[in-house]
Amino acid sequence: MSSLPPGARRRYRVTLLGVVAVATPWLWFAVRAAGGRIDAIGVALPVFGVLGALTLFVLSVILVRPILAAVGVSVVAVTLIATLAPRMPRPTAFPNSPLRVASANVYEGNDDTEAAVDTLVRRQPDVIATVEMPGAFWPALEERPELPYGVTRGELGLRSRFPVTRLETPQDLKTSKVMRVAVDGPYGRLIVYVVHGANPLHESTFGQQRDFTERLIGDIQDETAPTIMMGDLNMSDRTLSYRILDGALQDAMRTSGWPRSTYHGEIWPIFQLRIDYLFIPQDWCGVGADTYAVPGSDHDGIEAVIGPCPA
């Protein structure tokens, strides 16, 4: 490089600096593996990415620096990939012995419980898990003949067309956050973990969320009967905890197209938060995965038809 004329050396340095600047946003995919506080950035990434890109585009015009616009395009690309990749569809075959399951965070401040109950029953689930239930919700759901069997613990509940038994929750999991239930249907016994995870923004930390996730995976993998897990995990699909969970189990909401965000309270829709999940065994299949509005709630419900994959 020292043999180059001064003008050529300057162009070389500017080009090299530009390449480094454009490539820098892609370091996100390496940095995010650290988890912890980095997960907080992942949660806010759609907002940070859009604001950062807009700032770079404006500066590129004001300062007449096209390289800033190129960096802005790079930021947009990283933001889109990081947001959409954990929602990329993974289609499966139609399951054997299909079971329609659903889950909903009813919202503890819900003052429209009758409409919420009607909505959930109209989804015609074989099994439905509910979390954050207001006082009037469970008695109203108990009266519905379509779902004659049920168990509850605190703000966690499960109703079913088939007999159910509340089982002991593993000792390493809080009973206020996890309820373990056996559903005995015509296809045999199914274990269901109903979960309402702690919010890492004010109830716990992202590190504690990862510890909880790893314990939950371990307990599910220790089960001898087929086991699913559903509920409000308070976990963005852009966090390390989600990637760990998705590596051990199968995200059933991705088996039928692109899953939508599920939390729409206050300003949170701009953060594109999918925090309600249905996870099934790796060798199971799913179809008909969808979300639906729950009257009076700040969450959308989720549903899918699941079961063992055909041989």
Residue, then its C-alpha position, 0 to 999 in steps of 0.5 A: m500500500s505504501s507504494l500507492p500514490p497519496g490519492a490512491r491510498r486515501r481512496y483505499r482507506v475510505t473504501l476499507l472504512g466503508v466496507v467495515a462500516v457496512a459489515t459492522p451491523w452483521l456482528w449482531f448475530a455473533v454478539r447476540a449469542a452472549g444472551g443476558r443484557i444483549d437480549a434486551i437489545g434483541v427485544a428492542l431491535p425493530v425500534f432501534g433498527v428503524l430509528g438507527a437506519l432513518t438517522l443514517f439516511v438523514l445524515s447521509v443527505i445532510l453530510v453528503r456521505p453516501i456510505l452512511a446510506a449504505v450502512g443504513v441499508s445494512v442495518v435494515a437488512v440485519t433488523l429484518i433478518a433478526t426479526l423474521a428468521p425466528r418466524m420462518p415457516r417450517p411446514t410439516a405433514f398432517p399429524n396422526s391422531p390430530l388434537r386441537v390445542a389452544s392457549a390464551n393469556v386472558y389478562e387479569g384486568n379483563d372486564d369482558t370475561e363472558a365474551a372471552v369465554d365465548t371466543l375460546v369455546r368457539r375455537q373448538p379446542d380439545v385442550i385449552a390452557t389459560v393464564e392470568m385469569p381474572g376472578a370471574f373467568w374460570p367459573a364461567l369457563e367451568e360451566r361450558p359443557e364443551l370442555p367438561y374437564g379441568v384443573t387450575r392452580g392460581e392463575l393457571g388453568l386447563r380445560s379439556r374434552f378429555p379427563v385430566t389430572r393435575l400432576e406434581t410440578p417438578q421441584d426446580l420449577k415454581t408452581s406459581k409459574v408452571m402447572r403440569v397436567a395429564v390429559d387422558g384422551p383416546y390417543g393415550r396420555l399427553i403431558v401438558y406444561v401450562v406456563h406463565g413465565a416471569n417478565p425479564l423486564h421487571e420480574s426477573t432478568f434475561g439470565q434468570q429467564r435462560d436458567f428457567t428455560e433450561r430447567l423447563i427443557g430438562d424436565i420436559q425431556d425427562e417425561t416418558a409420555p409425549t409432552i407439550m408446553m404452552g402459555d405466555l412465556n414472556m419471552s421474545d423470539r429474538t432472545l437466546s432463551y427462545r433459540i435454546l428452547d427452539g433447539a430442543l423442542q418444536d415451535a408449533m406456531r411455525t408449522s403453518g406459515w409465518p406466526r404473528s406477534t401476540y402482545h399488543g398492549e400500549i406501545w408494545p406492538i411496535f416492538q413486534l413481540r411474539i411471547d405466547y407459544l406452543f411447543i411440541p416434541q421434535d417428532w410431532c407435526g402441526v397444521g392450522a397454527d393461528t392466532y385469534a383475538v381474545p376480548g378484553s385481553d392485551h394478548d392474542g390467543i394461539e392454536a394449532v392441530i398437533g399430533p405424532c407425525p405419520a410414519 
